[in-house]
């Protein structure tokens, strides 16, 4: 049993899920969400912070600042709390409410950007704010996950060797593309390995990372509104683009089997299944994919019916998944006279069953 004194000292590295029972294709999903930060971003955060410490960039007066759609912000919040730094996360309106609350609970400040940049995205506006902040006060230290080589080095040192150790006969690896830190770290490591592994990058439709036109993206995590400076396409064998509606359907399909994963994971798995569908892949093919996070932080978005229908329409989930989600156990008949069934709600006042019904709650779009 491990005993730790710092939260970033623990990270489960060897847990995989075989998705064959769900999708009919054997895909080994490396689960990176089982640490105190809840995502793969812990690896990059530790690497970047500790490198900055070694190089003397961080002092007791420093204020860490970073642009993040969520998961890296949580990882940096946790590390900053553990090491005694102040941290400001610059995010945007797509960041899940639970993620923002988690960062604030860890003592961080969160600044939400509401305006769009010239490409119709949020990233450029977030970066402009961070640059202006750093120019105004030299106490701010921007780790810059988009350009920091520690982002990809973390996965070169850890994620890729972990996968190779588990699957020495690996044929294909599916990696989501956000900042491309995970993608580049794994691709570089496997390029140097003596056995070739096909690297398939999975990105969201609407991301411009691989040259596609910009478009609306509402699920945080993967995709970029500017070309990632870390990206070197010579290390990538194929690219698969996934519509957000497919991401959502894939997340719900896994949830119906008891696996609650985040939006980034749903995109990667959806892209992998699309790749399988257009290949003449042999039965003995060994394929793995990286699941960056779990699904709890997406309960008010990807797994929230009102949010889904408001953004993607009534039929975003196919009939089978909708039926599964709508199923409820039979309710016993109401006796008369009805008993007093008032309960205390979380705000410290009493609420009636009428108030608690889903149709009477305000939509959380």
KABELNOR-V512942 format. One line per field, one symbol per residue. ss: DSSP state (A for helix, B for strand, O for the rest). phi: phi as a letter, one per 40 degrees, with the letter a starting at -180 (. if undefined). psi: psi as a letter, one per 40 degrees, with the letter a starting at -180 (. if undefined). Layout:
ss = ???
phi = ???
psi = ???
This chain:
ss = OOOOOOAAAOBOOOOBBBOAAAAOOOOBBBBOOOBOOOBOAAAAAAAAAAAAAAOOOOOOOOBBBBBOOOAAAAAAAAAAAAAOOBBBBBBBOOOOAAAAAAAAAOOOBBBBBOOOOOOOOOAAAAAAAAAAAAAAOOOBBBOOOOOOAAAAAAAAAOAAAAAAAAOOOOOBBBBBOOOOAAAAAAAAAAAAOOOOOBBBBBBBOOOOOOOOOOOOOOOOOOOOOOOOOOOOAAAOOBBBBBOAAAAAAAAAAAAOOOOOBOAAAAAAAAAAAAAAAOOOOOOOOOBBBBBOBBOAAAOOOOOOAAAAAAAAOOOOOOAAAAAAAAOOOOOOOOOOOOOOOOBBOOOOOBBOAAAAOAAAOOOOO
phi = .cbbbbcccbacbbcbbccdccbgbcbccccbccaccgaccdcccccccccccccgcbbdccbcbacacicccccccccccccgccabbbbbccccdcccccccccgccbbbcbcccccgbbcdccccccccccccacccbccfdcbccccccdcccbccccccccbcbcbbbbbcbbcgccdcccccccccccbcbcbbcbbcchcbdbgcccacbbcchcgacbcccccbcccbcabbbbccccdcccdcccccbgbcbccccdcccccccccdcbbccccccbbbabccabbccbccbdbbdccccccbgcbccccccccccccbcdcccccbccccbcbccccgbcbcdccccdcbcccbc
psi = hihiehdeehhhefhihhedddeehhhhhhheegieeeieedddddddddddddeedhideihhhihiecddddddddddddeeiihhhhaaeehidddddddddeeiihhhhdiiadeeaddddddddddddddehedhhhdgddeheddddddddcddddddddgefhdhhhhihbeedddddddddddeiehhhhhhhhiiheiedfeiiiihhehiciiieihhdehheeehdihhhhiddddddddddddeeehhiidddddddddddddddeighidehhiiihhdiaedeedecdehdddddddeidfdhidddddddehiiiiiihihihihfiihieeeiiiidddehdeeihhf.
